[in-house]
Amino acid sequence: VIRRATLADLDQIVELEHAGFTLDLFTRRQFRYYLTRGRGVVLVDSTRGKIRGMAVAMWRRNGRSGRIYDIVVRLALQGRGLGSRLLRAAEAEARRQGCERMVLEVRRDNAAAIGFYEEHGYRRFDVLPGYYEDGTDALRYAKGLIGP
């Protein structure tokens, strides 16, 4: 079941972030902000109280673009469509907020994520040299949310 995360989910969200990434991690404080005051949504896929995956999407007030900050699915559950469902749910939330497109960054060396986003209609439009904390470039992608 995909739902909005709450503060009660914070421990599992932070644990999942650390299981999914080794660099450029969101802190507990950042997640607390996103859950309570941020302009966006933290969505989780959970079953019987166990969070299996999450997506973090943000937007600006009166902005036309949303931004995917984070999608992570537990390693043992990858390849089962959870990431796709989370991405579609984040896009739907952004549409409801009036966003006309979604933007994201992905590590140049993350072939799996690049393939995932391209399969879901995202197209590369820019490169950000040295974007990540280890100096790896980011590829910027976008997808229109208006239309069929």
ABEGO torsion letter per residue (X at the ends): XBBBBBAAAAAAAAAAAAAABABGBBBAAAAAAAAAABBEBBBBBBBGGBBABBBBBBBBBGBABBBBABBBBBAAABGAGAAAAAAAAAAAAAAAAGBABBBBBBBAABAAAAAAAAAAGBBBABBBBGABAAGBBBBBBBBBABEX
